[in-house]
């Protein structure tokens, strides 16, 4: 049984079919990569899954539940967390606060008890803090705990964003270009983390990525898109050598 | 320099970083309690005014400084709170009930302005709230039956359990008590999921949403909270001025609240107090200096508002952290002396952000 399934999803912006009848299944525990040239519709698929865009056709099914009509703010609570291509952290808050915001969907305390900070709120806070600390230890972010995000280097911010998504305790993690802006070493580090996330935390990952080394290193299956359509789906090697994929990237005779 | 060695998660949830904080805040409270016995009535009255404006400043700070929603209509909230409180008192409602009711009633108006402006931000929101402010101001003027129109509205002297609160000292203690409670509530909000959600909305709406934050709910909450607190300030204001005139709640007053927040330092409760001190004491300073300024500058009309404007511009240009930001820098400089780092407060250039999805 698949964890996540997209059935013929499509979205149109004006006359452009950004995503056109795309279907795929993601099995529990796998790393599923989406590749494709710029403008192929990769990030758009993520925005459809995290419900920021409304698909004009098709269905999204997560754990046998149709999430096509679920509002965006409830997606995290269902167990789907994401990162962003160009980092969307809360820049004027500390790393700790950022990760704690990742715990938001697990917060159950009432408004009034928060205003007067009841012992129950304190207990809940300490519990969140403990979970956040696990993530900090997992990603080795200890030394930046109380640093403002705005003062952190780019490479670290990228890791913080991954950490924030992990704080949601997701079942499905959407990584939008985890290696963009990172150097070779940092990219390799990111690869190791993705493997750890899959093996140690048992989280299923869908990843949009351009760096083929990273894709080969971590993915179980790869889907190639071009102009919003699926052109190949299979193991990293199959997809990389697929004639359609080669044509999309390099060009060639019709 | 003090190095905090954290050994317990609880250290991150307390209001005091260490015992030194507790000591200094305690000392401040003691000094504030003693002041009416030491200073003359004039200064006690002025400080009372600072407290009233500080309460309103907290309302503005939670909205503009923490949720990133700018409002030029908070003077209307202050007015609604003031009239509600005054009208309730004339009907014989005791102050301790009228005060929170004035806040809650104003909070409803906060929801009313928050809901239709959910999709607005920045300038558009400022204009919408400005319009709200001037509509409410007109209602104050025209609805004579309730507000007394331009004849004004004499606010009855309140009492708490039979103890009359009429002179400057009474208002001073009442405002101080409300300010402390409001600050405590706000500090609590800021260390819980509620406050973090507000900060998240300020810094990135799209990822706030992806982290499970219901944007509409929290933005409306921020407006309601801001209106509630400003309404409380309004009730205090009514007793502070004792006579309500509808033209007191104009856009200039809203600009004063914005000035409190920006000059004090965006995103800090300390900044509110410093900003309120600045905004309330500047007119007094001008009054004292009036005769000593050359060329009759001191007697020119519009000197105050233009000075507010000038200071606001200077602060935004040269010290975006406000007075509190400058204080932090000075503290850092002395703590690290002589090892000053020129780049200590320079931030790394941020990279292009993803296209905004609103």
Interface residues (C-beta under 8 A of the other chain):
Chain A: X47 X50 X52 X71 X72 X73 X74 X75 X76 X77 X81 X82 X84 X85 X86 X87 X88 X89 X90 X91 X92 X93 X96 X97 X100 X101 X102 X103 X104 X105 X107 X109 X111 X114 X115 X116 X117 X121 X122 X125 X126 X129 X130 X133 X150 X151 X152 X153 X154 X164 X168 X181
Chain B: X9 X10 X12 X13 X185 X188 X189 X191 X192 X193 X194 X196 X197 X199 X200 X202 X203 X204 X206 X207 X208 X209 X210 X211 X212 X213 X214 X215 X221 X267 X347 X348 X350 X351 X352 X353 X354 X357
